[in-house]
């Protein structure tokens, strides 16, 4: 892959790209982002990612007009960088200004897109372990902001514990989401996953899996899994743009189910992989 970057209205070598030190994304974390998967040179699920970005920008009062050009920018960047497998990191900040908290309404946003290579784990093929921490993040968890120090602290704890992910837990021991993933738990004959109520990010992969689960005739209840009910969980998985679907087999050193990837998890992992590869094949055939 060629290391390129879109910044200042043009595609340029990544080594030459310079973000202004006074950009509010740097100083205040006053920016939103998305990570969009690329497989076999094809961008996946771009429209829902851009819809979420547009909606988030509106909520924090950053002009969203720049989103309209991102489809073409992303396509050009994948082609020129020769990215085959990985993701595009999209970031829009409020713009450049002296360090004052109250910005003027006419500030021009800064748009940046960077491609990253990644080798994806096989669908359902990597067993994950996690720890839980109290959800100490800010109250707008459903906005994909770059202000992520709370998540980084959780990831550090997971790293120190030698596990793969941190899971944020509400005050009533309700399992919310991972540091970079959504969580599904199977209890009895239904999946449970936290509802979209402002406490979690509405993941693009999560939304896709709700549709795939219906096609697989699986029941999904949007109810927060409760840690006090772990003994009744048959299986669980983590999901996300670059994670796909991966089995969650341990939480806080406690084994879930039989400690192996569950049958329902495997079915959904394969269904998501099949959907994405069919999309890639369709694009290649155009």
Backbone as CSV, one residue per row, in Angstrom:
resi,resn,N_x,N_y,N_z,CA_x,CA_y,CA_z,C_x,C_y,C_z
1,UNK,0.838,-1.198,0.000,0.000,0.000,0.000,0.873,1.248,0.000
2,UNK,0.469,2.250,-0.758,1.158,3.529,-0.751,0.634,4.376,0.424
3,UNK,1.520,4.899,1.272,1.076,5.696,2.425,0.624,7.089,2.001
4,UNK,-0.670,7.256,1.841,-1.253,8.523,1.423,-2.218,9.042,2.478
5,UNK,-2.669,10.276,2.282,-3.597,10.906,3.212,-4.376,11.963,2.457
6,UNK,-5.668,12.105,2.788,-6.437,13.233,2.275,-6.494,14.295,3.363
7,UNK,-5.979,15.483,3.052,-5.961,16.598,3.996,-5.772,17.877,3.200
8,UNK,-6.345,18.962,3.710,-6.247,20.263,3.037,-6.783,20.203,1.615
9,UNK,-7.809,19.380,1.419,-8.490,19.341,0.127,-7.803,18.557,-0.953
10,UNK,-6.780,17.759,-0.596,-6.086,16.999,-1.631,-5.489,15.722,-1.057
11,UNK,-5.255,14.757,-1.939,-4.556,13.532,-1.566,-3.065,13.801,-1.681
12,UNK,-2.324,13.442,-0.645,-0.899,13.750,-0.598,-0.173,12.631,0.146
13,UNK,1.160,12.566,0.018,1.913,11.562,0.775,1.707,11.749,2.275
14,UNK,1.507,10.662,2.982,1.251,10.745,4.411,2.402,11.432,5.145
15,UNK,3.634,11.187,4.722,4.802,11.772,5.385,4.846,13.285,5.254
16,UNK,4.142,13.825,4.268,4.156,15.271,4.055,2.919,15.958,4.626
17,UNK,1.939,15.199,5.066,0.694,15.788,5.575,0.949,16.472,6.915
18,UNK,0.409,17.665,7.076,0.605,18.431,8.296,-0.743,18.961,8.795
19,UNK,-1.119,18.534,9.983,-2.338,19.019,10.613,-1.986,20.227,11.465
20,UNK,-2.713,21.306,11.323,-2.425,22.549,12.039,-2.431,22.314,13.549
21,UNK,-1.408,22.788,14.277,-1.377,22.610,15.732,-2.578,23.222,16.442
22,UNK,-3.208,24.231,15.810,-4.357,24.878,16.433,-5.685,24.245,16.016
23,UNK,-5.623,23.122,15.306,-6.867,22.437,14.959,-7.577,22.001,16.233
24,UNK,-8.854,22.249,16.297,-9.608,21.968,17.528,-9.699,20.471,17.814
25,UNK,-9.472,19.651,16.793,-9.381,18.220,17.054,-8.192,17.892,17.923
26,UNK,-7.095,18.641,17.742,-5.909,18.448,18.572,-6.108,19.000,19.978
27,UNK,-6.613,20.218,20.056,-6.624,20.944,21.322,-7.757,20.497,22.240
28,UNK,-8.928,20.272,21.656,-10.104,19.947,22.471,-10.689,18.552,22.207
29,UNK,-10.157,17.829,21.241,-10.841,16.603,20.834,-12.186,16.929,20.216
30,UNK,-12.285,18.124,19.627,-13.534,18.646,19.076,-13.701,18.136,17.644
31,UNK,-13.886,16.841,17.533,-13.928,16.197,16.221,-14.673,14.873,16.322
32,UNK,-15.187,14.422,15.187,-15.835,13.119,15.085,-15.091,12.278,14.056
33,UNK,-15.268,10.957,14.146,-14.546,10.078,13.232,-15.378,8.850,12.889
34,UNK,-14.936,8.159,11.856,-15.472,6.857,11.467,-14.314,5.999,10.987
35,UNK,-14.460,4.698,11.099,-13.514,3.748,10.516,-14.320,2.831,9.603
36,UNK,-13.967,2.794,8.321,-14.753,2.100,7.305,-13.920,0.968,6.703
37,UNK,-14.463,-0.221,6.716,-13.729,-1.404,6.273,-13.528,-1.428,4.769
38,UNK,-12.350,-1.913,4.364,-12.034,-2.133,2.953,-11.605,-3.588,2.797
39,UNK,-12.232,-4.288,1.867,-11.936,-5.697,1.619,-11.758,-5.908,0.126
40,UNK,-10.639,-6.482,-0.257,-10.330,-6.701,-1.672,-10.468,-5.411,-2.476
41,UNK,-10.078,-4.294,-1.858,-10.116,-3.012,-2.541,-11.485,-2.386,-2.654
42,UNK,-12.486,-2.971,-1.989,-13.861,-2.470,-2.041,-14.246,-1.917,-0.671
43,UNK,-14.827,-0.728,-0.645,-15.264,-0.102,0.602,-16.614,-0.691,1.000
44,UNK,-16.725,-1.130,2.257,-17.938,-1.778,2.752,-18.722,-0.853,3.670
45,UNK,-20.043,-0.898,3.551,-20.956,-0.213,4.489,-20.661,1.284,4.592
46,UNK,-20.238,1.916,3.502,-19.868,3.326,3.581,-21.073,4.207,3.889
47,UNK,-22.200,3.948,3.261,-23.370,4.815,3.441,-23.811,4.920,4.901
48,UNK,-23.980,3.799,5.636,-24.388,3.950,7.041,-23.329,4.640,7.897
49,UNK,-22.057,4.449,7.571,-21.015,5.160,8.310,-21.137,6.670,8.093
50,UNK,-21.362,7.078,6.852,-21.484,8.504,6.568,-22.766,9.077,7.153
51,UNK,-23.829,8.285,7.169,-25.076,8.745,7.799,-24.855,8.989,9.294
52,UNK,-24.139,8.073,9.950,-23.871,8.253,11.383,-22.983,9.471,11.619
53,UNK,-21.979,9.648,10.757,-21.094,10.806,10.881,-21.873,12.103,10.698
54,UNK,-22.725,12.144,9.700,-23.524,13.338,9.436,-24.435,13.658,10.623
55,UNK,-25.060,12.632,11.161,-25.943,12.860,12.304,-25.186,13.336,13.527
56,UNK,-24.005,12.756,13.786,-23.213,13.165,14.933,-22.723,14.591,14.813
57,UNK,-22.289,14.984,13.600,-21.847,16.358,13.390,-22.977,17.347,13.672
58,UNK,-24.173,16.990,13.251,-25.311,17.863,13.530,-25.555,18.039,15.020
59,UNK,-25.373,16.989,15.767,-25.631,17.060,17.216,-24.615,17.925,17.942
60,UNK,-23.367,17.977,17.432,-22.350,18.800,18.100,-22.138,20.128,17.368
61,UNK,-23.000,20.425,16.411,-23.013,21.716,15.712,-21.741,21.980,14.910
62,UNK,-21.231,20.923,14.260,-20.173,21.072,13.268,-20.827,20.938,11.900
63,UNK,-20.591,21.885,10.984,-21.216,21.793,9.653,-20.920,20.452,8.991
64,UNK,-21.958,19.845,8.441,-21.829,18.491,7.896,-21.729,18.453,6.378
65,UNK,-21.623,19.611,5.738,-21.608,19.629,4.275,-20.444,18.838,3.702
66,UNK,-19.320,18.793,4.431,-18.145,18.086,3.924,-18.390,16.591,3.751
67,UNK,-19.367,16.043,4.448,-19.654,14.609,4.344,-20.069,14.242,2.924
68,UNK,-20.700,15.180,2.234,-21.224,14.889,0.894,-20.129,14.511,-0.089
69,UNK,-18.906,15.000,0.124,-17.814,14.714,-0.810,-17.000,13.494,-0.414
70,UNK,-17.309,12.889,0.740,-16.458,11.813,1.245,-16.562,10.522,0.441
71,UNK,-17.683,10.267,-0.189,-17.810,9.044,-1.000,-16.777,9.048,-2.117
72,UNK,-16.679,10.152,-2.838,-15.699,10.249,-3.921,-14.279,10.259,-3.383
73,UNK,-14.039,10.980,-2.287,-12.696,11.052,-1.707,-12.227,9.665,-1.278
74,UNK,-13.095,8.939,-0.613,-12.716,7.596,-0.144,-12.410,6.672,-1.308
75,UNK,-13.229,6.733,-2.343,-13.005,5.886,-3.511,-11.662,6.199,-4.162
76,UNK,-11.355,7.483,-4.333,-10.076,7.881,-4.935,-8.906,7.452,-4.066
77,UNK,-9.055,7.594,-2.746,-7.951,7.284,-1.852,-7.647,5.786,-1.839
78,UNK,-8.678,4.957,-1.864,-8.461,3.510,-1.927,-7.737,3.150,-3.221
79,UNK,-8.184,3.744,-4.309,-7.573,3.435,-5.605,-6.123,3.910,-5.659
80,UNK,-5.860,5.149,-5.249,-4.511,5.701,-5.374,-3.541,5.114,-4.355
81,UNK,-4.042,4.740,-3.182,-3.167,4.137,-2.175,-2.953,2.649,-2.416
82,UNK,-3.807,2.057,-3.287,-3.759,0.625,-3.571,-4.024,-0.203,-2.316
83,UNK,-4.916,0.316,-1.477,-5.315,-0.414,-0.271,-6.170,-1.615,-0.664
84,UNK,-5.767,-2.790,-0.227,-6.511,-4.011,-0.530,-7.385,-4.436,0.646
85,UNK,-6.786,-4.569,1.828,-7.527,-4.993,3.017,-7.127,-4.098,4.176
86,UNK,-8.119,-3.532,4.844,-7.850,-2.646,5.971,-9.046,-1.745,6.200
87,UNK,-8.763,-0.480,6.484,-9.866,0.446,6.726,-9.439,1.876,6.427
88,UNK,-10.439,2.713,6.225,-10.233,4.149,6.074,-10.626,4.836,7.367
89,UNK,-9.737,5.670,7.890,-10.043,6.488,9.061,-10.490,7.859,8.569
90,UNK,-11.727,8.225,8.873,-12.301,9.506,8.476,-12.433,10.384,9.714
91,UNK,-11.973,11.620,9.631,-12.095,12.526,10.771,-12.495,13.917,10.288
92,UNK,-13.475,14.494,10.951,-13.872,15.883,10.691,-13.843,16.634,12.011
93,UNK,-12.996,17.651,12.080,-12.937,18.496,13.277,-13.668,19.805,13.002
94,UNK,-13.878,20.579,14.045,-14.579,21.855,13.874,-13.733,22.859,13.080
95,UNK,-12.412,22.670,13.086,-11.560,23.557,12.309,-10.429,24.151,13.127
96,UNK,-9.788,25.165,12.581,-8.600,25.783,13.182,-8.967,27.136,13.784
97,UNK,-8.530,27.349,15.024,-8.852,28.589,15.739,-7.905,28.723,16.914
98,UNK,-7.631,29.952,17.331,-6.898,30.139,18.578,-7.625,29.420,19.700
99,UNK,-6.887,29.106,20.749,-7.452,28.257,21.787,-8.479,29.008,22.641
100,UNK,-9.698,29.040,22.110,-10.844,29.598,22.840,-11.936,28.541,22.843
101,UNK,-12.639,28.445,23.936,-13.627,27.376,24.052,-14.839,27.593,23.141
102,UNK,-15.298,28.825,23.023,-16.506,29.096,22.241,-16.121,29.393,20.798
103,UNK,-16.475,28.517,19.862,-16.091,28.734,18.462,-17.113,29.602,17.734
104,UNK,-16.677,30.314,16.694,-17.633,31.049,15.857,-18.414,30.071,14.987
105,UNK,-19.595,30.450,14.546,-20.423,29.513,13.761,-19.924,29.283,12.351
106,UNK,-19.040,30.156,11.836,-18.623,30.056,10.438,-17.252,29.402,10.268
107,UNK,-16.771,28.693,11.275,-15.470,28.050,11.195,-15.512,26.923,10.160
108,UNK,-14.473,26.830,9.342,-14.432,25.789,8.304,-13.884,24.484,8.875
109,UNK,-14.623,23.391,8.788,-14.161,22.113,9.341,-12.912,21.600,8.632
110,UNK,-12.127,20.825,9.357,-10.967,20.140,8.802,-11.350,18.700,8.494
111,UNK,-11.124,18.275,7.259,-11.473,16.920,6.824,-10.188,16.144,6.560
112,UNK,-10.086,14.974,7.174,-8.910,14.133,7.000,-9.347,12.687,6.795
113,UNK,-8.710,12.005,5.839,-8.968,10.583,5.608,-7.621,9.886,5.453
114,UNK,-7.414,8.815,6.199,-6.150,8.086,6.154,-6.443,6.599,5.974
115,UNK,-5.822,5.931,4.999,-5.999,4.475,4.848,-5.019,3.706,5.727
116,UNK,-5.478,2.591,6.271,-4.642,1.716,7.089,-4.818,0.281,6.612
117,UNK,-3.710,-0.435,6.512,-3.772,-1.855,6.193,-4.082,-2.660,7.451
118,UNK,-4.798,-3.764,7.297,-5.060,-4.667,8.418,-5.338,-6.068,7.887
119,UNK,-4.803,-7.044,8.597,-5.124,-8.441,8.320,-6.279,-8.827,9.241
120,UNK,-7.406,-9.194,8.674,-8.595,-9.489,9.474,-8.565,-10.923,9.989
121,UNK,-9.029,-11.098,11.221,-9.174,-12.442,11.772,-10.239,-13.204,10.988
122,UNK,-10.114,-14.521,10.872,-11.162,-15.312,10.222,-12.496,-15.111,10.945
123,UNK,-13.616,-15.109,10.231,-14.912,-14.899,10.872,-15.175,-15.930,11.967
124,UNK,-15.394,-15.443,13.171,-15.651,-16.331,14.300,-14.456,-17.154,14.713
125,UNK,-13.252,-16.790,14.236,-12.097,-17.654,14.423,-11.136,-17.271,15.520
126,UNK,-11.416,-16.190,16.247,-10.505,-15.792,17.312,-11.274,-15.611,18.617
127,UNK,-11.004,-16.462,19.566,-11.687,-16.388,20.851,-11.167,-15.187,21.647
128,UNK,-12.103,-14.395,22.186,-11.765,-13.158,22.881,-12.036,-13.279,24.381
129,UNK,-11.183,-12.610,25.134,-11.370,-12.500,26.585,-11.457,-11.029,26.952
130,UNK,-12.175,-10.735,28.026,-12.405,-9.340,28.381,-12.454,-9.161,29.896
131,UNK,-12.282,-7.922,30.315,-12.524,-7.519,31.691,-13.599,-6.444,31.680
132,UNK,-14.224,-6.241,32.826,-15.231,-5.192,32.953,-14.691,-4.052,33.808
133,UNK,-15.169,-2.844,33.498,-14.885,-1.672,34.322,-16.160,-0.849,34.405
134,UNK,-16.318,-0.032,35.454,-17.461,0.884,35.500,-17.412,1.840,34.308
135,UNK,-18.559,2.216,33.799,-18.594,3.101,32.642,-18.347,4.535,33.092
136,UNK,-17.083,4.961,32.978,-16.682,6.286,33.440,-16.662,7.310,32.309
137,UNK,-17.180,6.946,31.137,-17.119,7.842,29.986,-18.139,8.964,30.103
138,UNK,-18.021,9.965,29.189,-18.966,11.083,29.215,-20.347,10.621,28.778
139,UNK,-21.343,11.481,28.936,-22.724,11.065,28.754,-23.180,10.970,27.302
140,UNK,-22.336,11.402,26.343,-22.721,11.296,24.937,-21.963,10.148,24.288
141,UNK,-22.180,8.950,24.824,-21.457,7.774,24.348,-21.887,7.358,22.948
142,UNK,-23.041,7.853,22.508,-23.556,7.464,21.201,-23.060,8.374,20.087
143,UNK,-22.152,9.320,20.405,-21.518,10.158,19.391,-20.084,9.688,19.238
144,UNK,-19.655,9.452,18.010,-18.334,8.870,17.767,-17.276,9.978,17.743
145,UNK,-16.953,10.473,18.922,-16.028,11.576,19.065,-14.594,11.085,19.230
146,UNK,-13.638,11.944,18.870,-12.227,11.604,19.064,-11.784,11.805,20.506
147,UNK,-12.645,12.322,21.364,-12.303,12.505,22.784,-12.396,11.139,23.477
148,UNK,-11.340,10.343,23.377,-11.424,8.935,23.748,-10.484,8.531,24.873
149,UNK,-10.061,9.482,25.717,-9.107,9.105,26.758,-9.703,8.104,27.738
150,UNK,-11.012,8.177,27.992,-11.641,7.209,28.892,-11.580,5.803,28.310
151,UNK,-11.804,5.692,26.995,-11.706,4.394,26.338,-10.264,3.898,26.338
152,UNK,-9.323,4.796,26.094,-7.911,4.408,26.119,-7.531,3.874,27.496
153,UNK,-8.030,4.510,28.572,-7.743,4.021,29.920,-8.302,2.613,30.120
154,UNK,-9.489,2.368,29.575,-10.051,1.020,29.660,-9.237,0.012,28.875
155,UNK,-8.787,0.410,27.691,-7.953,-0.483,26.869,-6.629,-0.775,27.583
156,UNK,-6.074,0.231,28.274,-4.844,0.006,29.030,-5.058,-1.039,30.123
157,UNK,-6.182,-0.952,30.819,-6.474,-1.947,31.853,-6.591,-3.344,31.251
158,UNK,-7.245,-3.420,30.101,-7.359,-4.722,29.435,-5.980,-5.240,29.048
159,UNK,-5.141,-4.348,28.542,-3.791,-4.759,28.174,-2.986,-5.240,29.368
160,UNK,-3.087,-4.517,30.491,-2.370,-4.924,31.702,-2.864,-6.279,32.209
161,UNK,-4.160,-6.559,31.973,-4.742,-7.830,32.423,-4.471,-8.963,31.442
162,UNK,-3.878,-8.643,30.289,-3.571,-9.668,29.309,-4.776,-10.191,28.553
163,UNK,-5.810,-9.338,28.398,-7.010,-9.763,27.673,-7.209,-8.866,26.454
164,UNK,-8.257,-9.151,25.690,-8.445,-8.513,24.390,-9.276,-7.248,24.417
165,UNK,-10.190,-7.120,25.358,-11.145,-6.020,25.304,-11.568,-5.599,26.706
166,UNK,-11.981,-4.344,26.809,-12.592,-3.827,28.026,-14.093,-3.688,27.764
167,UNK,-14.894,-4.065,28.743,-16.346,-3.953,28.641,-16.827,-2.947,29.673
168,UNK,-17.582,-1.954,29.227,-18.092,-0.929,30.130,-19.428,-1.365,30.722
169,UNK,-19.546,-1.182,32.040,-20.705,-1.682,32.790,-21.407,-0.515,33.475
170,UNK,-22.728,-0.495,33.387,-23.520,0.552,34.011,-23.636,0.376,35.512
171,UNK,-24.255,1.327,36.198,-24.331,1.283,37.661,-25.121,0.105,38.210
172,UNK,-25.987,-0.479,37.397,-26.785,-1.632,37.830,-26.216,-2.947,37.302
173,UNK,-24.913,-2.939,36.993,-24.202,-4.120,36.480,-24.731,-4.556,35.113
174,UNK,-25.216,-3.604,34.360,-25.673,-3.887,33.011,-24.506,-3.764,32.041
175,UNK,-24.331,-4.768,31.211,-23.245,-4.790,30.240,-23.617,-3.894,29.066
176,UNK,-22.794,-2.871,28.839,-23.107,-1.902,27.796,-22.423,-2.228,26.475
177,UNK,-21.112,-1.982,26.380,-20.389,-2.225,25.137,-18.907,-2.315,25.434
178,UNK,-18.157,-2.733,24.423,-16.718,-2.791,24.567,-16.066,-1.473,24.201
179,UNK,-14.754,-1.399,24.425,-14.024,-0.195,24.085,-14.091,0.146,22.610
180,UNK,-14.166,-0.872,21.759,-14.296,-0.651,20.312,-15.237,-1.673,19.680
181,UNK,-16.128,-2.234,20.470,-17.026,-3.278,19.970,-18.398,-3.169,20.636
182,UNK,-19.396,-3.739,19.975,-20.680,-4.014,20.614,-20.682,-5.466,21.090
183,UNK,-21.606,-5.781,22.001,-21.637,-7.091,22.649,-23.019,-7.723,22.485
184,UNK,-23.022,-8.999,22.138,-24.249,-9.799,22.115,-24.047,-10.996,23.042
185,UNK,-25.093,-11.355,23.781,-25.073,-12.494,24.698,-26.293,-13.347,24.414
186,UNK,-26.100,-14.672,24.315,-27.258,-15.559,24.132,-27.657,-16.160,25.469
187,UNK,-28.899,-15.890,25.826,-29.477,-16.453,27.053,-30.776,-17.138,26.665
188,UNK,-30.877,-18.417,27.035,-31.995,-19.250,26.588,-31.991,-19.272,25.057
189,UNK,-33.096,-18.908,24.422,-33.176,-19.019,22.965,-33.218,-17.654,22.292
190,UNK,-32.497,-16.677,22.851,-32.492,-15.342,22.253,-31.164,-14.637,22.539
191,UNK,-30.773,-13.795,21.596,-29.651,-12.891,21.832,-30.137,-11.699,22.640
192,UNK,-29.291,-11.205,23.517,-29.547,-9.956,24.220,-28.416,-8.981,23.896
193,UNK,-28.770,-7.739,23.628,-27.774,-6.701,23.387,-28.336,-5.377,23.864
194,UNK,-27.463,-4.506,24.339,-27.916,-3.260,24.955,-28.722,-2.423,23.964
195,UNK,-29.824,-1.843,24.387,-30.628,-1.012,23.477,-29.913,0.290,23.127
196,UNK,-30.382,0.907,22.057,-29.853,2.210,21.642,-30.598,3.275,22.434
197,UNK,-29.996,3.670,23.552,-30.657,4.618,24.447,-29.725,5.743,24.888
198,UNK,-28.625,5.934,24.148,-27.668,6.961,24.506,-26.494,6.446,25.314
199,UNK,-26.576,5.221,25.819,-25.497,4.658,26.635,-24.447,3.934,25.804
200,UNK,-24.775,3.622,24.546,-23.810,2.941,23.680,-23.844,3.575,22.295
201,UNK,-22.807,3.276,21.521,-22.769,3.695,20.125,-23.575,2.705,19.285
202,UNK,-24.358,3.228,18.377,-25.116,2.358,17.469,-24.181,1.886,16.366
203,UNK,-23.549,0.741,16.585,-22.558,0.241,15.647,-23.168,-0.140,14.310
204,UNK,-22.450,0.148,13.238,-22.907,-0.229,11.905,-22.965,-1.744,11.779
205,UNK,-21.951,-2.439,12.297,-21.961,-3.906,12.263,-23.090,-4.453,13.118
206,UNK,-23.317,-3.834,14.272,-24.427,-4.245,15.137,-25.743,-4.196,14.367
207,UNK,-25.989,-3.081,13.670,-27.239,-2.940,12.926,-27.360,-3.995,11.830
208,UNK,-26.255,-4.262,11.138,-26.271,-5.293,10.100,-26.595,-6.661,10.688
209,UNK,-26.026,-6.940,11.862,-26.251,-8.248,12.487,-27.685,-8.425,12.962
210,UNK,-28.343,-7.344,13.335,-29.762,-7.462,13.691,-30.563,-7.973,12.492
211,UNK,-30.235,-7.470,11.300,-30.924,-7.939,10.101,-30.549,-9.376,9.766
212,UNK,-29.272,-9.707,9.901,-28.835,-11.072,9.588,-29.421,-12.073,10.578
213,UNK,-29.522,-11.679,11.840,-30.112,-12.582,12.833,-31.563,-12.901,12.478
214,UNK,-32.302,-11.906,12.014,-33.685,-12.141,11.599,-33.730,-13.110,10.423
215,UNK,-32.797,-12.960,9.482,-32.751,-13.881,8.350,-32.410,-15.297,8.784
216,UNK,-31.603,-15.414,9.839,-31.227,-16.727,10.378,-32.273,-17.269,11.350
217,UNK,-33.386,-16.549,11.481,-34.488,-16.907,12.389,-34.013,-16.986,13.838
218,UNK,-33.149,-16.038,14.202,-32.692,-15.891,15.589,-33.437,-14.718,16.223
219,UNK,-33.855,-14.896,17.443,-34.529,-13.829,18.183,-33.473,-12.934,18.832
220,UNK,-33.634,-11.617,18.687,-32.762,-10.654,19.350,-33.621,-9.746,20.212
221,UNK,-33.271,-9.655,21.490,-33.958,-8.775,22.428,-33.007,-7.637,22.770
222,UNK,-33.421,-6.403,22.518,-32.578,-5.263,22.852,-32.772,-4.917,24.327
223,UNK,-32.100,-5.715,25.126,-32.120,-5.603,26.586,-30.684,-5.741,27.061
224,UNK,-30.284,-4.903,27.998,-28.904,-4.942,28.468,-28.632,-6.247,29.208
225,UNK,-27.654,-7.042,28.771,-27.285,-8.239,29.530,-26.822,-7.841,30.936
226,UNK,-27.207,-8.638,31.924,-26.877,-8.335,33.313,-25.793,-9.292,33.799
227,UNK,-24.724,-8.731,34.384,-23.617,-9.571,34.827,-24.040,-10.583,35.881
228,UNK,-25.102,-10.290,36.616,-25.593,-11.237,37.609,-26.211,-12.481,37.000
229,UNK,-26.418,-12.463,35.679,-27.031,-13.601,34.991,-26.028,-14.379,34.145
230,UNK,-24.735,-14.150,34.371,-23.715,-14.788,33.534,-23.817,-16.307,33.519
231,UNK,-24.232,-16.899,34.619,-24.336,-18.365,34.679,-25.361,-18.908,33.684
232,UNK,-26.265,-18.033,33.221,-27.308,-18.479,32.291,-26.958,-18.177,30.840
233,UNK,-25.791,-17.576,30.601,-25.399,-17.243,29.241,-24.825,-18.475,28.551
234,UNK,-25.318,-18.778,27.372,-24.827,-19.922,26.607,-23.607,-19.566,25.760
235,UNK,-23.590,-18.345,25.242,-22.477,-17.901,24.406,-22.565,-16.386,24.267
236,UNK,-21.507,-15.793,23.740,-21.471,-14.345,23.542,-20.489,-14.033,22.432
237,UNK,-20.612,-12.821,21.873,-19.629,-12.394,20.875,-19.459,-10.882,20.905
238,UNK,-18.317,-10.444,20.377,-18.016,-9.041,20.151,-18.119,-8.772,18.661
239,UNK,-18.524,-7.563,18.296,-18.624,-7.239,16.881,-18.235,-5.792,16.638
240,UNK,-17.740,-5.533,15.438,-17.352,-4.189,15.053,-16.856,-4.176,13.620
241,UNK,-16.566,-2.979,13.121,-16.172,-2.819,11.725,-14.957,-3.660,11.376
242,UNK,-13.894,-3.553,12.160,-12.678,-4.316,11.857,-12.609,-5.630,12.626
243,UNK,-13.492,-5.810,13.605,-13.535,-7.054,14.378,-14.353,-8.118,13.675
244,UNK,-15.390,-7.684,12.950,-16.343,-8.647,12.421,-17.141,-9.233,13.564
245,UNK,-17.289,-10.536,13.589,-17.926,-11.248,14.709,-16.907,-12.227,15.269
246,UNK,-16.584,-12.066,16.566,-15.620,-12.952,17.217,-16.187,-13.408,18.564
247,UNK,-16.034,-14.695,18.884,-16.624,-15.232,20.118,-15.968,-14.639,21.362
248,UNK,-16.792,-14.283,22.323,-16.330,-13.836,23.638,-16.477,-15.021,24.590
249,UNK,-15.357,-15.548,25.089,-15.398,-16.797,25.854,-15.046,-16.612,27.329
250,UNK,-14.640,-15.390,27.706,-14.264,-15.180,29.108,-14.465,-13.721,29.488
251,UNK,-15.039,-13.505,30.670,-15.193,-12.164,31.239,-14.719,-12.206,32.681
252,UNK,-13.792,-11.340,33.012,-13.271,-11.256,34.384,-12.826,-12.624,34.902
253,UNK,-12.123,-13.358,34.048,-11.571,-14.683,34.372,-12.635,-15.759,34.540
254,UNK,-13.865,-15.446,34.208,-14.937,-16.444,34.270,-15.263,-16.908,32.853
255,UNK,-15.305,-18.232,32.676,-15.567,-18.801,31.360,-17.053,-18.721,31.034
256,UNK,-17.358,-18.322,29.811,-18.747,-18.269,29.366,-19.091,-19.560,28.633
257,UNK,-20.218,-20.157,28.995,-20.637,-21.400,28.364,-19.587,-22.477,28.534
258,UNK,-19.248,-23.137,27.423,-18.223,-24.189,27.488,-16.840,-23.665,27.109
259,UNK,-16.723,-22.329,26.982,-15.428,-21.745,26.671,-15.014,-21.860,25.216
260,UNK,-15.948,-22.266,24.365,-15.666,-22.434,22.930,-16.620,-21.555,22.118
261,UNK,-16.290,-21.269,20.871,-17.204,-20.501,20.030,-18.562,-21.183,19.939
262,UNK,-19.616,-20.407,20.156,-20.951,-20.976,20.125,-21.476,-21.171,18.712
263,UNK,-22.446,-22.046,18.598,-23.022,-22.359,17.275,-23.667,-21.130,16.656
264,UNK,-24.424,-20.372,17.453,-25.105,-19.193,16.907,-24.092,-18.119,16.514
265,UNK,-23.036,-17.983,17.316,-21.987,-17.023,16.982,-21.356,-17.369,15.646
266,UNK,-21.044,-18.634,15.458,-20.422,-19.078,14.214,-21.330,-18.814,13.022
267,UNK,-22.619,-19.067,13.190,-23.561,-18.839,12.094,-23.609,-17.367,11.704
268,UNK,-23.643,-16.472,12.701,-23.693,-15.042,12.395,-22.375,-14.549,11.804
269,UNK,-21.260,-15.074,12.311,-19.958,-14.694,11.757,-19.882,-15.065,10.283
270,UNK,-20.343,-16.249,9.955,-20.309,-16.706,8.564,-21.296,-15.923,7.711
271,UNK,-22.446,-15.568,8.284,-23.438,-14.800,7.529,-22.914,-13.408,7.193
272,UNK,-22.238,-12.768,8.142,-21.668,-11.447,7.890,-20.560,-11.533,6.841
273,UNK,-19.708,-12.518,6.970,-18.619,-12.692,5.999,-19.188,-12.939,4.605
274,UNK,-20.228,-13.758,4.532,-20.848,-14.063,3.240,-21.456,-12.798,2.625
275,UNK,-22.131,-11.992,3.454,-22.740,-10.758,2.970,-21.680,-9.815,2.403
276,UNK,-20.579,-9.650,3.121,-19.533,-8.732,2.680,-18.860,-9.222,1.402
277,UNK,-18.603,-10.525,1.338,-17.917,-11.050,0.152,-18.833,-11.042,-1.076
278,UNK,-20.117,-11.206,-0.872,-21.051,-11.096,-1.988,-21.094,-9.658,-2.503
279,UNK,-20.999,-8.690,-1.586,-20.970,-7.287,-1.989,-19.707,-6.991,-2.788
280,UNK,-18.573,-7.507,-2.294,-17.297,-7.311,-3.002,-17.364,-7.932,-4.394
281,UNK,-17.898,-9.145,-4.475,-18.002,-9.817,-5.769,-18.908,-9.054,-6.721
282,UNK,-19.982,-8.497,-6.173,-20.902,-7.707,-7.006,-20.245,-6.457,-7.553
283,UNK,-19.432,-5.796,-6.714,-18.732,-4.596,-7.175,-17.689,-4.944,-8.231
284,UNK,-17.025,-6.088,-8.048,-16.004,-6.494,-9.008,-16.607,-6.835,-10.365
285,UNK,-17.873,-7.255,-10.325,-18.519,-7.643,-11.568,-19.157,-6.506,-12.340
286,UNK,-19.067,-5.278,-11.796,-19.689,-4.136,-12.468,-18.922,-3.730,-13.717
